[in-house]
Amino acid sequence: MFNQEKRTMTTERLILRPFELSDAKRVSDLCNNYNIYKSTLTLPYPYTIECAISWIEAHEENFINNMYYEFAITDKSTNELYGAIGLTNKQAHRNGEVGYWIGEEYWGKGYATEATKAIIAFAFSEKHYHKVFARHFASNPGSGKVMQKCGMVEEGIFMQHIYKENKYDDLIHYGIINSEG
């Protein structure tokens, strides 16, 4: 599934590929959305093209140094950019956290689930992780459904753990263990 030379993953409907600077405008357009901002831990709002450029420029070094693997979620046929998925690399513990965002116009189509299944397979088969984990705000149950559909199990809730938008939100943790290793 993972093409080492191109650093891509192909699924039934998607290609996960490295971001290019030419994606910056589309990333900015998709991320400059209050509904995405309020359901993610780290995306700023407003999200400028400068934010997108800075973010994309960091990917290559992070990938080469095995710190973080970031992929554009794109349509297999049209190459349309739907969102992003990333995976941290906690080498000492052989695990990492998956995080993703999908442009609001593409919500509910299964793209996050399809991409997350691919990144979990990448973590286990290519990077030999023991575990992959993810977190979501209690106020964003759709993200929890993605995690469940990918075989992750709820491991716990950090009560009132995140302060955002002048209120506290619970952070729900999910994980999946590599049964092969």
Z-matrix of the N, CA and C atoms (Angstrom, degrees):
N
C 1 1.456
C 2 1.528 1 111.19
N 3 1.349 2 117.65 1 -39.90
C 4 1.467 3 120.62 2 -179.63
C 5 1.520 4 109.46 3 -88.86
N 6 1.317 5 117.06 4 127.23
C 7 1.456 6 123.09 5 175.28
C 8 1.529 7 107.13 6 -97.14
N 9 1.325 8 115.94 7 105.53
C 10 1.462 9 121.82 8 -175.14
C 11 1.528 10 112.02 9 -60.81
N 12 1.323 11 116.25 10 -42.14
C 13 1.465 12 120.14 11 -176.89
C 14 1.532 13 111.89 12 -63.48
N 15 1.327 14 116.20 13 -45.44
C 16 1.466 15 120.63 14 -178.50
C 17 1.529 16 112.81 15 -91.77
N 18 1.326 17 116.00 16 -10.93
C 19 1.474 18 122.35 17 -175.21
C 20 1.526 19 110.72 18 55.41
N 21 1.312 20 115.47 19 49.65
C 22 1.458 21 121.17 20 179.22
C 23 1.520 22 110.20 21 -125.22
N 24 1.320 23 114.64 22 157.44
C 25 1.458 24 122.74 23 171.12
C 26 1.517 25 107.28 24 -127.18
N 27 1.320 26 115.58 25 138.94
C 28 1.456 27 120.98 26 179.89
C 29 1.517 28 108.90 27 -117.51
N 30 1.329 29 115.61 28 132.78
C 31 1.461 30 122.08 29 175.92
C 32 1.526 31 107.44 30 -119.26
N 33 1.306 32 116.56 31 -170.78
C 34 1.463 33 120.44 32 -179.00
C 35 1.531 34 112.08 33 -56.78
N 36 1.345 35 116.95 34 -44.19
C 37 1.467 36 120.51 35 -175.50
C 38 1.513 37 114.46 36 -118.07
N 39 1.336 38 117.42 37 -8.64
C 40 1.461 39 120.93 38 -168.26
C 41 1.517 40 113.07 39 -125.76
N 42 1.320 41 114.18 40 157.04
C 43 1.462 42 122.01 41 163.50
C 44 1.524 43 106.12 42 -122.55
N 45 1.316 44 115.52 43 125.92
C 46 1.464 45 121.74 44 173.04
C 47 1.521 46 105.31 45 -97.93
N 48 1.307 47 116.04 46 121.39
C 49 1.465 48 121.09 47 -173.64
C 50 1.521 49 109.46 48 -138.41
N 51 1.336 50 116.56 49 162.98
C 52 1.466 51 118.72 50 174.40
C 53 1.532 52 110.39 51 -62.60
N 54 1.316 53 115.53 52 147.03
C 55 1.464 54 120.25 53 173.95
C 56 1.521 55 109.21 54 -71.65
N 57 1.320 56 115.21 55 152.15
C 58 1.459 57 122.85 56 174.43
C 59 1.523 58 107.47 57 -122.02
N 60 1.321 59 116.50 58 155.32
C 61 1.469 60 119.28 59 178.54
C 62 1.529 61 112.00 60 -57.58
N 63 1.315 62 116.64 61 -28.07
C 64 1.469 63 119.73 62 177.91
C 65 1.530 64 112.47 63 -66.86
N 66 1.336 65 117.77 64 -12.52
C 67 1.469 66 122.07 65 176.53
C 68 1.527 67 112.43 66 -83.19
N 69 1.319 68 117.90 67 -10.79
C 70 1.472 69 121.24 68 -170.31
C 71 1.527 70 113.00 69 -56.93
N 72 1.302 71 117.75 70 -44.06
C 73 1.470 72 120.10 71 -179.12
C 74 1.524 73 110.76 72 -62.20
N 75 1.330 74 116.68 73 -45.07
C 76 1.472 75 120.51 74 -179.92
C 77 1.526 76 110.39 75 -65.58
N 78 1.318 77 117.81 76 -41.59
C 79 1.466 78 121.10 77 177.00
C 80 1.521 79 109.71 78 -58.89
N 81 1.321 80 116.37 79 -47.14
C 82 1.461 81 120.56 80 179.14
C 83 1.525 82 111.10 81 -60.45
N 84 1.317 83 117.38 82 -44.00
C 85 1.465 84 120.99 83 179.23
C 86 1.529 85 111.37 84 -60.99
N 87 1.332 86 116.95 85 -43.76
C 88 1.466 87 120.63 86 -178.44
C 89 1.525 88 112.01 87 -71.19
N 90 1.332 89 117.01 88 -41.72
C 91 1.471 90 121.04 89 -174.72
C 92 1.520 91 113.72 90 -81.91
N 93 1.291 92 118.04 91 -18.62
C 94 1.459 93 120.22 92 179.35
C 95 1.533 94 108.38 93 -80.20
N 96 1.327 95 113.73 94 61.80
C 97 1.455 96 122.76 95 -172.26
C 98 1.525 97 107.48 96 -140.63
N 99 1.292 98 116.56 97 120.97
C 100 1.460 99 120.97 98 -177.04
C 101 1.530 100 112.02 99 -58.15
N 102 1.322 101 117.92 100 -38.03
C 103 1.466 102 120.46 101 -177.82
C 104 1.523 103 112.21 102 -67.28
N 105 1.319 104 117.67 103 -30.92
C 106 1.466 105 120.00 104 174.35
C 107 1.526 106 109.48 105 -74.77
N 108 1.304 107 116.98 106 -45.22
C 109 1.466 108 121.56 107 178.73
C 110 1.527 109 111.54 108 -53.66
N 111 1.328 110 117.19 109 -47.58
C 112 1.466 111 119.70 110 -173.61
C 113 1.525 112 113.14 111 -71.50
N 114 1.335 113 117.70 112 -14.05
C 115 1.460 114 119.44 113 -178.91
C 116 1.526 115 112.99 114 -109.21
N 117 1.334 116 117.33 115 9.08
C 118 1.461 117 120.91 116 178.23
C 119 1.527 118 110.23 117 -121.96
N 120 1.319 119 114.96 118 154.82
C 121 1.463 120 120.16 119 -177.55
C 122 1.521 121 113.35 120 -76.74
N 123 1.319 122 118.03 121 -37.15
C 124 1.465 123 118.77 122 -166.31
C 125 1.524 124 116.21 123 -123.91
N 126 1.314 125 119.29 124 -9.22
C 127 1.468 126 118.82 125 -178.38
C 128 1.521 127 110.85 126 -69.93
N 129 1.327 128 117.23 127 132.41
C 130 1.470 129 119.85 128 176.88
C 131 1.530 130 110.83 129 -78.94
N 132 1.309 131 115.15 130 163.32
C 133 1.471 132 120.98 131 173.90
C 134 1.509 133 107.93 132 -146.13
N 135 1.304 134 119.68 133 127.32
C 136 1.460 135 125.54 134 0.59
C 137 1.527 136 112.21 135 -68.44
N 138 1.321 137 115.29 136 158.77
C 139 1.458 138 122.23 137 -177.98
C 140 1.527 139 108.56 138 -109.68
N 141 1.315 140 115.71 139 105.26
C 142 1.466 141 121.47 140 -174.75
C 143 1.528 142 111.16 141 -87.14
N 144 1.301 143 115.61 142 167.74
C 145 1.464 144 120.13 143 175.57
C 146 1.526 145 110.18 144 -65.01
N 147 1.331 146 117.84 145 -31.12
C 148 1.470 147 120.90 146 176.40
C 149 1.530 148 110.69 147 -63.71
N 150 1.331 149 116.90 148 -38.37
C 151 1.474 150 120.75 149 175.26
C 152 1.523 151 109.90 150 -59.73
N 153 1.321 152 115.90 151 -45.65
C 154 1.463 153 120.91 152 -178.43
C 155 1.524 154 111.18 153 -63.52
N 156 1.316 155 117.16 154 -44.70
C 157 1.469 156 121.06 155 -179.78
C 158 1.525 157 110.50 156 -61.96
N 159 1.308 158 117.18 157 -47.63
C 160 1.461 159 121.83 158 179.95
C 161 1.529 160 111.06 159 -59.51
N 162 1.318 161 116.21 160 -43.73
C 163 1.465 162 122.22 161 179.75
C 164 1.527 163 110.38 162 -63.34
N 165 1.315 164 117.51 163 -48.27
C 166 1.466 165 121.62 164 -178.54
C 167 1.530 166 110.96 165 -64.42
N 168 1.327 167 117.52 166 -38.63
C 169 1.470 168 120.74 167 -178.71
C 170 1.528 169 112.51 168 -63.57
N 171 1.314 170 118.60 169 -24.00
C 172 1.467 171 121.62 170 -179.43
C 173 1.529 172 112.74 171 -81.65
N 174 1.306 173 118.37 172 -16.17
C 175 1.466 174 121.62 173 -172.12
C 176 1.518 175 114.06 174 -62.95
N 177 1.321 176 117.64 175 -46.24
C 178 1.466 177 121.03 176 -173.94
C 179 1.530 178 111.56 177 -59.72
N 180 1.309 179 116.39 178 -49.48
C 181 1.472 180 119.89 179 -179.99
C 182 1.527 181 111.09 180 -62.94
N 183 1.324 182 116.83 181 -42.05
C 184 1.467 183 120.31 182 178.35
C 185 1.523 184 111.22 183 -61.20
N 186 1.331 185 117.30 184 -40.99
C 187 1.464 186 121.27 185 -179.71
C 188 1.523 187 110.30 186 -66.97
N 189 1.326 188 116.86 187 -49.94
C 190 1.467 189 121.46 188 -178.51
C 191 1.527 190 111.11 189 -59.32
N 192 1.327 191 116.99 190 -38.75
C 193 1.467 192 121.76 191 -178.78
C 194 1.521 193 113.31 192 -86.72
N 195 1.329 194 117.08 193 9.00
C 196 1.469 195 122.30 194 178.64
C 197 1.522 196 112.76 195 52.89
N 198 1.330 197 115.41 196 40.21
C 199 1.461 198 119.98 197 177.83
C 200 1.526 199 111.25 198 -98.43
N 201 1.322 200 115.28 199 -39.97
C 202 1.462 201 120.83 200 -173.83
C 203 1.517 202 107.80 201 -158.08
N 204 1.323 203 115.98 202 136.52
C 205 1.459 204 121.38 203 179.92
C 206 1.528 205 107.94 204 -115.87
N 207 1.311 206 116.57 205 115.97
C 208 1.472 207 122.02 206 -175.90
C 209 1.527 208 108.65 207 -116.90
N 210 1.331 209 115.58 208 133.37
C 211 1.461 210 120.99 209 -178.53
C 212 1.522 211 110.78 210 -131.59
N 213 1.325 212 114.58 211 143.04
C 214 1.461 213 121.12 212 169.61
C 215 1.522 214 107.45 213 -79.27
N 216 1.315 215 116.71 214 135.81
C 217 1.463 216 122.25 215 174.69
C 218 1.527 217 106.14 216 -94.18
N 219 1.329 218 115.98 217 112.18
C 220 1.461 219 120.09 218 -174.72
C 221 1.527 220 111.06 219 -127.89
N 222 1.317 221 115.22 220 156.64
C 223 1.456 222 122.01 221 177.18
C 224 1.528 223 109.50 222 -71.04
N 225 1.315 224 115.48 223 132.53
C 226 1.463 225 121.48 224 -177.23
C 227 1.534 226 112.32 225 -62.54
N 228 1.320 227 116.84 226 -33.47
C 229 1.466 228 120.69 227 -176.99
C 230 1.521 229 113.41 228 -90.51
N 231 1.336 230 116.42 229 -42.80
C 232 1.473 231 120.24 230 -172.14
C 233 1.522 232 114.13 231 -103.83
N 234 1.338 233 117.44 232 -12.63
C 235 1.463 234 124.02 233 -175.17
C 236 1.530 235 112.47 234 66.62
N 237 1.329 236 117.89 235 13.30
C 238 1.467 237 120.77 236 177.44
C 239 1.525 238 109.69 237 -62.65
N 240 1.314 239 116.12 238 134.91
C 241 1.464 240 122.54 239 -178.64
C 242 1.522 241 109.68 240 -83.91
N 243 1.344 242 116.10 241 121.07
C 244 1.463 243 122.26 242 -179.48
C 245 1.524 244 113.04 243 -100.89
N 246 1.338 245 116.90 244 -28.52
C 247 1.454 246 119.58 245 -174.74
C 248 1.513 247 111.11 246 172.48
N 249 1.329 248 115.04 247 -155.69
C 250 1.465 249 121.14 248 -177.33
C 251 1.511 250 109.92 249 -142.62
N 252 1.321 251 114.89 250 152.93
C 253 1.457 252 120.98 251 172.93
C 254 1.522 253 107.22 252 -141.00
N 255 1.320 254 116.24 253 139.10
C 256 1.452 255 121.23 254 -178.92
C 257 1.512 256 110.98 255 -136.55
N 258 1.317 257 114.81 256 160.27
C 259 1.456 258 122.06 257 -179.07
C 260 1.519 259 108.34 258 -140.28
N 261 1.332 260 116.60 259 122.92
C 262 1.460 261 119.96 260 175.05
C 263 1.523 262 109.00 261 -78.97
N 264 1.314 263 116.30 262 164.62
C 265 1.454 264 121.32 263 178.71
C 266 1.520 265 108.69 264 -129.35
N 267 1.317 266 115.12 265 101.81
C 268 1.466 267 121.78 266 174.86
C 269 1.532 268 106.52 267 -94.37
N 270 1.340 269 115.67 268 81.57
C 271 1.459 270 121.61 269 -170.70
C 272 1.518 271 113.24 270 -58.17
N 273 1.309 272 117.62 271 -38.83
C 274 1.464 273 120.72 272 -177.56
C 275 1.524 274 111.78 273 -62.54
N 276 1.330 275 116.20 274 -27.51
C 277 1.466 276 120.25 275 -176.24
C 278 1.525 277 112.73 276 -110.92
N 279 1.349 278 116.57 277 -1.32
C 280 1.472 279 122.51 278 -178.93
C 281 1.525 280 111.82 279 55.20
N 282 1.337 281 114.80 280 44.15
C 283 1.458 282 119.08 281 176.16
C 284 1.518 283 109.68 282 -144.59
N 285 1.306 284 114.60 283 174.72
C 286 1.452 285 119.53 284 177.66
C 287 1.507 286 111.02 285 -165.97
N 288 1.326 287 113.84 286 161.99
C 289 1.459 288 120.80 287 -179.38
C 290 1.516 289 110.12 288 -103.99
N 291 1.316 290 115.64 289 133.63
C 292 1.457 291 121.05 290 174.65
C 293 1.530 292 108.33 291 -96.05
N 294 1.309 293 115.18 292 139.24
C 295 1.458 294 121.46 293 175.43
C 296 1.515 295 108.58 294 -139.96
N 297 1.315 296 116.53 295 149.02
C 298 1.457 297 119.85 296 -176.97
C 299 1.515 298 110.60 297 -152.39
N 300 1.315 299 114.88 298 160.20
C 301 1.459 300 121.98 299 167.16
C 302 1.523 301 107.35 300 -145.13
N 303 1.309 302 114.38 301 147.69
C 304 1.463 303 122.41 302 179.14
C 305 1.520 304 107.12 303 -127.23
N 306 1.325 305 116.86 304 136.54
C 307 1.459 306 120.23 305 175.59
C 308 1.527 307 110.34 306 -55.91
N 309 1.325 308 116.46 307 137.85
C 310 1.465 309 120.71 308 -172.51
C 311 1.530 310 112.82 309 -55.06
N 312 1.307 311 117.64 310 -35.58
C 313 1.468 312 119.71 311 -178.82
C 314 1.526 313 112.57 312 -65.59
N 315 1.345 314 117.64 313 -11.94
C 316 1.465 315 122.17 314 -179.04
C 317 1.528 316 112.79 315 -109.45
N 318 1.319 317 117.94 316 4.89
C 319 1.463 318 120.87 317 179.20
C 320 1.527 319 110.04 318 -62.88
N 321 1.337 320 114.44 319 148.84
C 322 1.459 321 120.41 320 174.69
C 323 1.520 322 114.97 321 80.28
N 324 1.313 323 118.02 322 9.31
C 325 1.464 324 121.25 323 -178.24
C 326 1.534 325 112.68 324 -105.73
N 327 1.332 326 117.33 325 0.45
C 328 1.456 327 120.89 326 177.89
C 329 1.517 328 115.43 327 84.88
N 330 1.328 329 117.42 328 7.15
C 331 1.464 330 119.43 329 -178.11
C 332 1.529 331 112.23 330 -66.88
N 333 1.315 332 117.48 331 -40.60
C 334 1.470 333 120.06 332 179.62
C 335 1.524 334 110.34 333 -63.72
N 336 1.331 335 117.12 334 -41.37
C 337 1.464 336 120.81 335 179.17
C 338 1.525 337 110.64 336 -63.80
N 339 1.314 338 116.93 337 -47.34
C 340 1.464 339 121.28 338 -178.94
C 341 1.530 340 111.12 339 -61.81
N 342 1.316 341 116.85 340 -42.71
C 343 1.468 342 120.87 341 179.35
C 344 1.526 343 111.25 342 -68.91
N 345 1.332 344 117.02 343 -38.71
C 346 1.466 345 120.39 344 -179.47
C 347 1.522 346 110.98 345 -66.99
N 348 1.310 347 117.88 346 -40.44
C 349 1.471 348 120.01 347 175.73
C 350 1.526 349 110.27 348 -59.39
N 351 1.328 350 116.90 349 -40.82
C 352 1.469 351 120.75 350 179.72
C 353 1.524 352 111.44 351 -66.27
N 354 1.322 353 117.25 352 -40.86
C 355 1.469 354 119.42 353 -177.37
C 356 1.529 355 110.73 354 -72.24
N 357 1.326 356 117.56 355 -31.77
C 358 1.469 357 120.45 356 174.80
C 359 1.531 358 109.26 357 -65.43
N 360 1.326 359 117.36 358 -44.60
C 361 1.468 360 120.84 359 177.34
C 362 1.531 361 110.65 360 -60.50
N 363 1.331 362 117.04 361 -41.69
C 364 1.467 363 122.24 362 176.21
C 365 1.530 364 110.38 363 -59.75
N 366 1.319 365 117.13 364 -45.65
C 367 1.468 366 121.57 365 -179.15
C 368 1.524 367 111.21 366 -60.99
N 369 1.316 368 116.51 367 -43.20
C 370 1.461 369 120.26 368 -176.28
C 371 1.532 370 112.53 369 -79.34
N 372 1.318 371 118.16 370 -45.67
C 373 1.467 372 119.48 371 -173.21
C 374 1.526 373 113.43 372 -86.05
N 375 1.328 374 117.54 373 -36.63
C 376 1.464 375 120.41 374 -177.00
C 377 1.529 376 113.04 375 -93.04
N 378 1.320 377 116.68 376 -39.40
C 379 1.466 378 121.02 377 -174.85
C 380 1.523 379 113.00 378 -105.08
N 381 1.311 380 117.02 379 -4.91
C 382 1.466 381 123.79 380 173.77
C 383 1.530 382 113.38 381 58.87
N 384 1.312 383 115.41 382 39.62
C 385 1.464 384 120.16 383 175.55
C 386 1.529 385 109.50 384 -68.07
N 387 1.311 386 115.00 385 151.24
C 388 1.461 387 121.32 386 171.18
C 389 1.527 388 110.50 387 -86.45
N 390 1.344 389 115.84 388 -31.61
C 391 1.457 390 120.23 389 -174.51
C 392 1.524 391 110.17 390 -149.59
N 393 1.329 392 114.87 391 147.51
C 394 1.460 393 122.81 392 170.08
C 395 1.520 394 106.71 393 -122.93
N 396 1.328 395 116.48 394 137.99
C 397 1.464 396 119.65 395 178.61
C 398 1.516 397 110.01 396 -132.32
N 399 1.319 398 115.01 397 165.21
C 400 1.464 399 121.61 398 -179.93
C 401 1.520 400 107.97 399 -153.43
N 402 1.327 401 115.49 400 161.23
C 403 1.466 402 121.55 401 179.80
C 404 1.521 403 108.82 402 -136.54
N 405 1.324 404 115.20 403 151.59
C 406 1.461 405 118.89 404 173.87
C 407 1.521 406 109.71 405 -146.80
N 408 1.320 407 114.84 406 154.42
C 409 1.461 408 120.36 407 175.23
C 410 1.523 409 108.92 408 -69.25
N 411 1.323 410 116.40 409 143.26
C 412 1.463 411 120.21 410 174.58
C 413 1.526 412 110.52 411 -58.72
N 414 1.312 413 116.77 412 -29.92
C 415 1.465 414 121.36 413 179.52
C 416 1.534 415 112.93 414 -75.42
N 417 1.331 416 117.52 415 -0.42
C 418 1.465 417 122.30 416 178.93
C 419 1.533 418 109.70 417 -126.18
N 420 1.337 419 117.58 418 67.22
C 421 1.466 420 120.00 419 -176.10
C 422 1.525 421 113.71 420 -64.03
N 423 1.319 422 118.16 421 -22.69
C 424 1.464 423 120.57 422 177.99
C 425 1.516 424 112.11 423 -59.61
N 426 1.322 425 116.51 424 -36.19
C 427 1.456 426 120.41 425 178.37
C 428 1.528 427 110.36 426 -67.70
N 429 1.314 428 116.90 427 -36.88
C 430 1.463 429 120.65 428 175.81
C 431 1.523 430 111.70 429 -62.84
N 432 1.320 431 116.79 430 -36.63
C 433 1.471 432 120.54 431 177.70
C 434 1.520 433 110.71 432 -64.90
N 435 1.325 434 117.10 433 -37.81
C 436 1.467 435 120.59 434 175.53
C 437 1.526 436 109.05 435 -58.57
N 438 1.317 437 117.06 436 -48.29
C 439 1.461 438 121.65 437 -178.04
C 440 1.523 439 111.01 438 -60.87
N 441 1.323 440 117.07 439 -43.86
C 442 1.464 441 121.18 440 179.10
C 443 1.527 442 111.14 441 -62.61
N 444 1.326 443 117.50 442 -43.20
C 445 1.469 444 121.46 443 -179.58
C 446 1.524 445 111.79 444 -64.16
N 447 1.311 446 116.63 445 -20.72
C 448 1.466 447 121.77 446 179.65
C 449 1.525 448 112.18 447 -92.89
N 450 1.320 449 117.04 448 6.26
C 451 1.456 450 121.08 449 177.62
C 452 1.510 451 114.93 450 90.00
N 453 1.313 452 117.64 451 3.52
C 454 1.459 453 120.28 452 178.08
C 455 1.527 454 109.86 453 -75.72
N 456 1.321 455 115.07 454 149.94
C 457 1.462 456 120.45 455 177.16
C 458 1.524 457 109.08 456 -116.63
N 459 1.317 458 114.80 457 146.12
C 460 1.460 459 119.65 458 178.00
C 461 1.521 460 108.95 459 -67.53
N 462 1.322 461 115.92 460 130.26
C 463 1.458 462 121.47 461 -177.73
C 464 1.513 463 113.03 462 -109.89
N 465 1.313 464 117.17 463 -17.10
C 466 1.456 465 118.85 464 179.67
C 467 1.510 466 112.19 465 164.76
N 468 1.311 467 114.02 466 168.75
C 469 1.461 468 121.32 467 -179.87
C 470 1.520 469 108.46 468 -125.82
N 471 1.308 470 116.53 469 126.95
C 472 1.457 471 121.72 470 170.77
C 473 1.518 472 106.04 471 -91.20
N 474 1.300 473 115.92 472 105.83
C 475 1.460 474 122.26 473 -174.23
C 476 1.528 475 110.91 474 -69.18
N 477 1.325 476 115.65 475 133.40
C 478 1.463 477 123.23 476 176.73
C 479 1.534 478 111.05 477 43.46
N 480 1.305 479 115.92 478 48.68
C 481 1.459 480 122.91 479 -171.14
C 482 1.530 481 113.66 480 -88.02
N 483 1.319 482 116.98 481 -27.74
C 484 1.464 483 121.57 482 -176.26
C 485 1.519 484 109.40 483 -117.10
N 486 1.334 485 115.64 484 131.29
C 487 1.464 486 121.20 485 175.59
C 488 1.517 487 107.59 486 -105.84
N 489 1.307 488 115.92 487 112.93
C 490 1.462 489 121.48 488 -177.81
C 491 1.520 490 107.91 489 -150.25
N 492 1.315 491 115.51 490 139.82
C 493 1.464 492 120.20 491 179.04
C 494 1.534 493 111.96 492 60.29
N 495 1.340 494 115.49 493 37.84
C 496 1.466 495 122.89 494 176.65
C 497 1.520 496 114.05 495 63.43
N 498 1.336 497 116.47 496 26.28
C 499 1.466 498 119.51 497 174.98
C 500 1.527 499 109.18 498 -152.97
N 501 1.324 500 114.61 499 160.86
C 502 1.458 501 121.26 500 177.98
C 503 1.521 502 109.61 501 -92.17
N 504 1.328 503 115.27 502 146.86
C 505 1.457 504 120.97 503 177.50
C 506 1.524 505 108.11 504 -134.81
N 507 1.326 506 115.22 505 146.04
C 508 1.457 507 120.78 506 175.76
C 509 1.526 508 109.27 507 -75.20
N 510 1.316 509 115.32 508 149.64
C 511 1.458 510 122.09 509 176.46
C 512 1.529 511 107.06 510 -115.64
N 513 1.318 512 116.12 511 117.92
C 514 1.461 513 121.71 512 -175.72
C 515 1.531 514 108.65 513 -100.62
N 516 1.331 515 115.16 514 127.49
C 517 1.465 516 121.93 515 -175.94
C 518 1.526 517 110.94 516 -101.74
N 519 1.337 518 114.69 517 137.08
C 520 1.464 519 122.41 518 176.02
C 521 1.521 520 108.48 519 -127.22
N 522 1.326 521 115.96 520 156.92
C 523 1.455 522 119.76 521 176.12
C 524 1.508 523 111.70 522 -155.23
N 525 1.318 524 114.46 523 162.09
C 526 1.463 525 121.91 524 175.06
C 527 1.526 526 107.35 525 -142.28
N 528 1.333 527 115.30 526 136.16
C 529 1.464 528 122.55 527 -179.25
C 530 1.530 529 108.83 528 -98.35
N 531 1.311 530 116.32 529 142.18
C 532 1.462 531 121.95 530 176.11
C 533 1.522 532 108.64 531 -73.89
N 534 1.316 533 116.80 532 108.65
C 535 1.464 534 120.66 533 -177.55
C 536 1.527 535 112.05 534 -72.91
N 537 1.326 536 116.99 535 -13.75
C 538 1.469 537 121.56 536 179.85
C 539 1.531 538 112.38 537 -88.32
N 540 1.327 539 116.30 538 -14.25
C 541 1.457 540 116.02 539 -173.74
C 542 1.460 541 110.65 540 -151.81
